[in-house]
Amino acid sequence: MSVKDSKTQLGLVYLSFRNQIPSSHKMAGVYIHIPFCRKICHYCDFYRVTAVADAPVYVRALIKEMELRADYLEGEPVETIYFGGGTPTVMDALWLKELLQAISEYHIVADNCEITLEANPDDLTDDYLRSIRKSTPVNRLSIGIQSFHNHELQLMNRRHTAEEAYDCIERAYRHGFTNISADLIYGMPGSTTDGLHDNLDRMFALDIQHLSAYHITIEPKTEFYRMVEKGMLIPVTEEESLAQFRTLIERLRQRGFIHYELSNWAREGYFSKHNTNYWKRKLYLGLGPSSHSYNRISRQWNVSDITIYMKALETGFLPFEKENLDPVKRFNEHLLTLLRTMWGVDLKEIGETYGAEVSERLLKSSEKYVRSGHIQLNGETIMLTDEGYFISDAIVRNLMMDD
Ligand code: SF4
């Protein structure tokens, strides 16, 4: 099937999914950061610490934060809960259970709440999976596979091997998990499209429902950055990056996956509700050091230091910074989050929210991208085409308003 044909067919799929999660219904999300890692990956610039702190003390601090911020979600029911990291699977299931119980004391939790646990493959032993199933209502796993090639995993300094990556997914199925997402890193130094084909073949053999695929980025203060500076690591060329992204789009589409956001693909019914709610700008409460929260009028982020965080909460105080969102900032965020999704940006909604002149300006600035085939105008909605996804950063920057 040519790319052109498949794009036309996909257009129908896009339409039928456009309103899968209506933006009008009021639901909120809770994110809990578990910043502990036993080993630091060479590309990582997330907030994490190598010391695995005393779990009871950290859980107590998180619950104190929940108590202090019990009103943050304005009574909106919690539709999604996400344990992210760091490595949440270094925490015993009973601590996760305690945190979930505390959430339900301070918030209304929807019956069908999506509860995701980010997992490291080598933590997913039979015992651990059994205890998660027995003690918690976790119903979605997001597993940091990253690659099925040992040489890439070693270069990344991941804790697991390719065999462990493969086995843990099979094991998770055996323990009754039916909603499994895998993370994959592509565009690694030295990688090729052939290698990516092989990684995808292995993913497909495991029949996962959701894939998040991220191009490696060489961030300052990471080991990879130092290796590139010293000439020990050579990033792939832009052509190779594009070839790999095209490979992802085409292979996943052939397999029936829906490309619902720049870096996310899923089978029907398996979109990440939690991330979709971020992109649709629903309220979310982020707990733990470095976590971000959003309540439509402001964004705030906790101190990125677990020691300061825990000490402050012992005295009933939460250290955080906050940014109020004026209409220009809100518009820019709206564009940034939704344009990279299959739902696109609804010009009518932009007009109603920010004024007709903003909507007209956006339509006018988009016209050159419509002509060049990077943006598609679908009724009153603008959305990126596959070609547009390749240069999405530049397009979004260009369409944003000046602060
Ligand atoms: S496991 Fe995740 S958070 Fe921890 S070092 Fe690796 S990439 Fe960073």
Residues whose N, C-alpha, C, O or C-beta is under 5 A from the ligand:
A	BS01	SF4	C37 K39 I40 C41 C44 F46 R48 G85 G86
